[in-house]
Amino acid sequence: MAYMQSAASNRLEVDLIADAYLQRDKQVRTLRSFFAGTNGRNSAEIELSRPIYGRERGLAYIAAVRASSILKNFELRPVRVYPLAARAMSSLDAKLKGALRSREQRLIRRRLPDPIADTGLVDFSSNDYLSLSRSPILRSRFLRKLQGASDVLGSGGSRLLVNGPAHVALEARLTRFFSAPAALLFNSGFDANVGFFSCIPQTGDAIVFDEHIHASVHDGMRASHVAPTFRRSFTHNSIAALRDTLLELLEEQADLRSGLSSVFVAVETLYSMDGTIAPLREMVEMVEELLPRGNGYFVVDEAHLTGVYGPQGRGLVAMLGLERRVLMRLHTFGKALAGTGAVILTNELIRDYLLNYARSLIYTTSLSYANIISADCSFDLLEDGTATELSTTLLELSTHFLTLFRRQTRAIPLSLLALPPHLAVTVSVSQSLPPPIIPVLTPYPRPLSAYLRKQGLNARPITWPTVPKGRERIRVCLHAGNTRGEVEMLVRAMVEWAEEWQRSNSALDIDVEDIGRFQAKL
């Protein structure tokens, strides 16, 4: 318990013996009160030998009040309760603070950015690839639909309790738009991945995943029925490594060879930290070859290509015509579509199973009606061709950036500023498919980012633990709303920083061996 005394005093120490009712278990519980006068405001903490509740708590207060008569001029009143658990909390506090202090010392402590710090800066950081969050067309359409909607606020509960007509209508629309057998909405892509991987793969199955797969897949796998020994990564985007991993599993598990167990292959179409695109067609063909009984299933996360690639922005799977050869596609609404939420595209059986077992769907309030209306408006722009024009502009800007960067950094040491190997010569899957995300590798991402900010440009540093040590970078996210002039300013500022860094650090000698070591890290 804690008490506040009304007048200043010298330090006093008084032992308070609780009422006899507090001694019925024959333990004397000492209430020790410490008073210290500070500017007319004084506090007293009374610690008990064990937590007390209800009647006992009241009696302890009575005992303290009776004892206060000893203090003559002091008036005690209850302020708040400090249970004995506070002692454990102080230990917890120490551990938490120690972990945060360690991150602080290693310069990897995460913090929320100042919400107004980026005001006025050119955006090369957000995932608003099509610039729809600032689109007057989308805004006016959204407000108009809101005005005419019968339901706007909230959703009323979980989908299993309140199945809103707007949610049902959007799922039906997405089924048609993506040419999928079934669609199921989730509150986020993270929830969707966790829900799928935690319940769909069964005991005895295996999950093979790209080493750069999203954290949500890892969380889902950890909660799944799949044994840790049957959850295996393969080298990023390597068809040969995927083949070797599958062959190992087939050698170890007779049920995989016979078709009694399944293999789930998890990939992303565009990886957000590297700007790499999965060789999806080749991977699908190889899995079908090694697992001819049809027990190899692809799970494809299209989060960063929704709205950007494919016919009407339907993603890489649709662009390659692989809709019927992929078990699950994940599309999110929170990036290029400037909304909130996600959808899993799969078959009716998987959808039904998720409704019964996906905890991230069952035990949460569903997307609000406003979220559903927002997503619906974004898909209006995908269907009417507006988004296609924006994605064309976006990919042209990406090509322009890469061309300028390659040309203007020829005299810059690779160990100071470089594109990753997959972008250093070729663009992506083909010259016509540049990525909206371009990592610029540098061992000094924070100084470079700070320099860019001074030039009015916002491109964020990405360091360990988000990316491996030795692979730090500035991640450039391009948008349809960026101009060619802004892109040119960004490349020019990066080159100026590198030249200035070299002049200021003349002791930095870069030889062929240094460059080789740096490239090896990539």
TAFEN-V126861 format. One record per run of one state. SS is the DSSP state (a for helix, b for strand, c for the rest). FROM is the first residue (numbers start at 1). TO is the last residue. If there is no record, write none. Layout:
SS & FROM & TO
SS & FROM & TO
//
This chain:
c & 1 & 1
b & 2 & 5
c & 6 & 11
b & 12 & 17
c & 18 & 19
a & 20 & 23
c & 24 & 29
b & 30 & 35
c & 36 & 37
b & 38 & 38
c & 39 & 40
b & 41 & 45
c & 46 & 46
b & 47 & 47
c & 48 & 53
a & 54 & 71
c & 72 & 75
b & 76 & 78
c & 79 & 84
a & 85 & 105
c & 106 & 121
b & 122 & 123
c & 124 & 131
a & 132 & 134
c & 135 & 135
a & 136 & 148
c & 149 & 164
a & 165 & 177
c & 178 & 181
b & 182 & 186
c & 187 & 188
a & 189 & 199
c & 200 & 205
b & 206 & 210
c & 211 & 214
a & 215 & 222
c & 223 & 227
a & 228 & 230
b & 231 & 234
c & 235 & 238
a & 239 & 252
c & 253 & 253
a & 254 & 258
c & 259 & 262
b & 263 & 268
c & 269 & 269
b & 270 & 271
c & 272 & 275
b & 276 & 277
c & 278 & 279
a & 280 & 290
c & 291 & 295
b & 296 & 301
c & 302 & 310
a & 311 & 313
c & 314 & 315
a & 316 & 319
c & 320 & 322
a & 323 & 325
c & 326 & 327
b & 328 & 332
c & 333 & 341
b & 342 & 346
c & 347 & 347
a & 348 & 357
c & 358 & 358
a & 359 & 362
c & 363 & 368
a & 369 & 383
c & 384 & 385
a & 386 & 408
c & 409 & 417
b & 418 & 419
c & 420 & 420
a & 421 & 424
c & 425 & 436
b & 437 & 441
c & 442 & 444
a & 445 & 454
c & 455 & 456
b & 457 & 458
c & 459 & 459
b & 460 & 462
c & 463 & 472
b & 473 & 477
c & 478 & 483
a & 484 & 504
c & 505 & 511
a & 512 & 521
c & 522 & 522
//
